[in-house]
Amino acid sequence: MQTLVICIDRDDDLGEKAKVISPIIGREDNINAAVKLASADPEDSDTNTIFGGIKVLDDLLSRGVDAEIVTFAGDKNIGVVSDQKIARQLEAVLANIDAKNAIFISDGAEDETLVPIVQSRIKIDSVKRIVVMQSANLESTYYILKNAFNDPKISQTFFVPLGLASVIYAVFLLANYPEGAIIGILAAIGFYMLYRGYGLDDMSAVYREKMKDSFYAGRMTFITYTAAALVGIIATVQGAVTLWAYYINGGVSYYGLLTLVTVFINTSIWWYVAAALIANIGRVLDIRISGKPIIPYTSPAFFVISMGLLFWGASTYLLSISSVVGDAGIPDVSIQYFVYSVVGAVIMALVGVKVSASKVAKVEVKLTAKENNKK
């Protein structure tokens, strides 16, 4: 085969709305899928993308070019999860179809972010964007806003902060503490912006996918990841309760922001370490059950313990020298704890590096053996 016409549905409207499983290969199957999607949601632009791909396919066939059309769908969690699904589908199709080049069909800039992923696996000769011509009435401001707010990607970004602010304000009013509403609203919106800004939503989506795969595959990681999440919640609550106790006794003006943050870290750090170790134990157990050696996969545990020692030692010493925290310990003893924790952290890190290096060495040996076998 010479040319592959590739249509992209990055947010999996085909699966979510039309219940069609991708990849969709062939002209007839793509027409049927487009009709099902149009019946489920006549306003979805992916329908036009598929029909646009079919038109390109027909033009190629009429010129005697050996071509085929394939539609790939990702996931409603747009980002890492959806792109990985499309990449896996593309690799599976290319393993069975010997295509020389491709024509990329999209309905906008969002789908075209997949161009580098596709191009890394097959040569792309052309990128065609399908633009739907609308009447003047449909292009009105009301229609644009209505459809924008119906889009989950836009509505979640716009409505979630407003919803959080409204709920927090109502809770503080109910508790007869309206002064705290501003603090709560700013904190909630701040955490939400950090959550989206650092891409934690993509990480959460990946975590959910791993949890779902672990559940259906009957892996230990489902139990250990759940336990780790619960321990992480306990760590956060434990630190927050201790911090709140200091806050209501003196507030930021008395203790200082750095002291309160140090109190939170000192109280919760070993809980977070326990959560990370529990998650790693599940992964190690699954690898052991699969019959693979587990030693190379224990290196994260050493680094986690190393970080725990550093944060615990530093926070203990900082609290001991604070003039406003009286029960944090003697500074001379705390500095010894800090030194011991640094030494212990370095030792644990070196052990982790040694274990990780053994894993890399084994991989290099396997690669060398494969190259020698090919020769």
Buried (B, 14 or more C-beta within 10 A) or exposed (E): EEBBBBBBBBBBBBBBBBEBEBBBBEBEBBBBBBBBBBEBBEEBBBBBBBBBBBBBBBEBBEEEEEBBBBBBBBBBBBBBBBBBBBBEBBEEBBEEEEBEBBBBBBBEEEBBBBBEBBEEEBEBEEBBBBEEEEEEEEEEEEBEEEEEEEEEEEEEEEEBBEEBBEEBBEEBEEEEEEEBBEEBBEEBBEEBEEBBEEEEBBEEBBBEBBBEEBBEEEBBBBBBBBBBBEBBEBBBEBBBEBBEEBBEEEEEEEBBEEBBBBBBBBBBBBBBBBBBBBBBBBBBBBBEEEEEEBEBBBBBBBBBBBBBBBBBBBBBBBBBEBEEBEEBBEEEEBBEBBEEBBEBBEBBBEBBEEBBEBBEEEEEEEEEEEEEEEE
